[in-house]
């Protein structure tokens, strides 16, 4: 249904706009076989719920999702040992209980 698709698309735009309203975007640091996702300092103290979703365009069987579980530095490291190296799309989709946020990033991991 076209109307439902339009609503879902608008929800994605709203989530992205909420993220862009923060003082900083989420940062991604790739170090060979791991990716560290770093959240903006202004989210400290908020209860964040959501997922890190890793998509592999050439093989959907390799896609995986991890719940957000930040350390004291507001970051989370994902180990890629044993995973297919190459091009990945990462989606960070989360809520702080008031607003919903979404950021996507294309990364080359494990090369």
Sine and cosine of phi, psi and omega as CSV:
sin_phi,cos_phi,sin_psi,cos_psi,sin_omega,cos_omega
0.00,0.00,0.80,-0.60,-0.06,-1.00
-0.86,0.51,-0.68,0.74,-0.03,-1.00
-0.88,0.48,-0.70,0.71,0.02,-1.00
-0.89,0.45,-0.66,0.75,0.03,-1.00
-0.89,0.46,-0.65,0.76,0.01,-1.00
-0.90,0.45,-0.66,0.75,0.03,-1.00
-0.90,0.43,-0.71,0.70,0.01,-1.00
-0.88,0.47,-0.67,0.75,0.02,-1.00
-0.89,0.46,-0.66,0.75,0.03,-1.00
-0.91,0.43,-0.60,0.80,0.04,-1.00
-0.89,0.46,-0.65,0.76,0.05,-1.00
-0.89,0.46,-0.71,0.71,0.02,-1.00
-0.88,0.48,-0.69,0.73,0.01,-1.00
-0.88,0.47,-0.68,0.73,0.02,-1.00
-0.89,0.45,-0.67,0.74,0.02,-1.00
-0.91,0.42,-0.66,0.75,0.04,-1.00
-0.89,0.45,-0.61,0.79,0.07,-1.00
-0.88,0.48,-0.66,0.75,0.01,-1.00
-0.92,0.39,-0.70,0.72,-0.03,-1.00
-0.91,0.41,-0.34,0.94,0.04,-1.00
-0.97,0.24,-0.26,0.97,0.06,-1.00
-0.95,0.32,0.30,-0.95,-0.04,-1.00
-0.93,0.38,-0.44,0.90,0.03,-1.00
-0.62,-0.79,0.48,-0.88,0.14,-0.99
-0.98,0.18,0.18,-0.98,0.14,-0.99
-0.93,0.37,0.65,-0.76,0.03,-1.00
-0.97,-0.23,0.51,-0.86,0.05,-1.00
-0.81,-0.59,0.82,-0.57,0.05,-1.00
-0.88,-0.48,0.85,-0.53,0.00,-1.00
-0.97,-0.23,0.79,-0.61,0.03,-1.00
-0.75,-0.66,1.00,0.02,-0.04,-1.00
0.77,0.64,-1.00,-0.04,-0.11,-0.99
-0.97,-0.25,0.43,0.90,0.10,-0.99
-0.49,-0.87,0.43,-0.90,0.04,-1.00
-0.82,-0.57,0.78,-0.63,0.09,-1.00
-0.95,-0.31,0.80,-0.60,0.01,-1.00
-0.96,-0.27,0.85,-0.52,-0.10,-0.99
-0.90,-0.43,0.85,-0.53,-0.04,-1.00
-1.00,-0.01,0.46,-0.89,0.00,-1.00
-0.88,0.47,0.60,-0.80,-0.03,-1.00
-0.83,0.55,-0.55,0.83,-0.06,-1.00
-0.91,0.41,-0.19,0.98,0.06,-1.00
-1.00,0.03,-0.07,1.00,0.02,-1.00
-0.85,0.53,0.68,-0.73,0.03,-1.00
1.00,0.03,-0.19,0.98,0.05,-1.00
-1.00,-0.02,0.56,-0.83,0.04,-1.00
-1.00,0.09,0.97,-0.24,-0.06,-1.00
-1.00,-0.07,0.76,-0.65,0.04,-1.00
-0.78,-0.63,0.73,-0.68,0.03,-1.00
0.29,-0.96,-0.34,-0.94,-0.10,-0.99
-0.64,-0.76,0.45,-0.89,0.25,-0.97
-0.98,-0.19,0.85,-0.53,-0.02,-1.00
-0.89,-0.46,0.80,-0.59,-0.02,-1.00
-0.94,-0.34,0.85,-0.52,-0.03,-1.00
-0.93,-0.36,0.70,-0.72,0.07,-1.00
-0.91,-0.42,0.96,-0.30,-0.14,-0.99
-0.86,0.52,-0.58,0.81,-0.08,-1.00
-0.99,0.16,-0.26,0.97,-0.04,-1.00
-0.38,-0.92,0.99,-0.14,-0.05,-1.00
-0.89,0.46,-0.34,0.94,0.04,-1.00
-0.90,0.43,-0.32,0.95,-0.01,-1.00
-1.00,0.01,-0.16,0.99,0.01,-1.00
-0.87,0.50,0.58,-0.81,0.08,-1.00
-0.48,-0.88,0.35,-0.94,-0.07,-1.00
-0.77,-0.64,0.67,-0.75,0.01,-1.00
-0.77,-0.63,0.74,-0.67,0.08,-1.00
-0.90,0.44,0.57,-0.82,0.07,-1.00
-0.94,0.35,0.80,-0.61,0.00,-1.00
-0.56,-0.83,1.00,0.08,-0.13,-0.99
-0.98,0.18,0.53,-0.85,0.11,-0.99
-1.00,0.03,-0.11,-0.99,-0.04,-1.00
-0.90,0.44,-0.33,0.94,0.02,-1.00
-1.00,-0.01,0.19,0.98,-0.04,-1.00
0.86,0.51,0.59,0.81,0.02,-1.00
-0.73,-0.68,0.26,-0.97,0.04,-1.00
-0.58,-0.81,0.75,-0.67,0.00,-1.00
-0.95,-0.30,0.73,-0.68,0.01,-1.00
-0.92,-0.39,0.85,-0.53,0.00,-1.00
-0.99,0.15,0.74,-0.67,-0.01,-1.00
-0.95,-0.31,0.16,0.99,0.05,-1.00
-0.86,0.51,0.74,-0.67,0.00,-1.00
0.99,0.11,-0.06,1.00,0.04,-1.00
-0.98,-0.18,0.38,-0.92,-0.01,-1.00
-0.89,0.46,0.83,-0.55,0.07,-1.00
-0.96,0.27,0.38,-0.92,0.08,-1.00
0.74,-0.67,-0.49,-0.87,-0.12,-0.99
-0.99,0.11,0.82,-0.58,0.04,-1.00
-0.75,-0.66,0.52,-0.86,0.18,-0.98
-0.95,-0.32,0.79,-0.61,0.00,-1.00
-0.94,-0.34,0.76,-0.65,0.09,-1.00
-0.89,-0.45,0.81,-0.58,0.09,-1.00
-0.96,-0.28,0.92,-0.38,-0.09,-1.00
-0.82,-0.57,0.92,-0.40,-0.11,-0.99
-0.47,-0.88,0.18,-0.98,0.02,-1.00
-0.73,-0.68,0.50,-0.87,0.12,-0.99
-0.96,-0.29,0.25,0.97,-0.02,-1.00
1.00,-0.06,-0.34,0.94,0.04,-1.00
-0.92,-0.40,-0.75,0.66,-0.03,-1.00
-0.85,-0.53,0.37,-0.93,0.10,-0.99
-0.95,-0.32,0.55,-0.84,-0.09,-1.00
-0.74,-0.68,0.44,-0.90,0.06,-1.00
-0.47,-0.88,0.72,-0.69,0.12,-0.99
-0.66,-0.75,0.67,-0.74,0.06,-1.00
-0.88,-0.47,0.56,-0.83,0.00,-1.00
-0.54,-0.84,0.67,-0.74,0.08,-1.00
-0.99,-0.14,0.77,-0.63,-0.07,-1.00
-0.74,-0.68,0.45,-0.89,0.20,-0.98
-0.95,-0.30,0.87,-0.49,-0.15,-0.99
-0.84,-0.55,0.66,-0.75,0.14,-0.99
0.99,0.15,0.24,0.97,0.00,-1.00
-0.93,-0.38,0.00,0.00,0.00,0.00
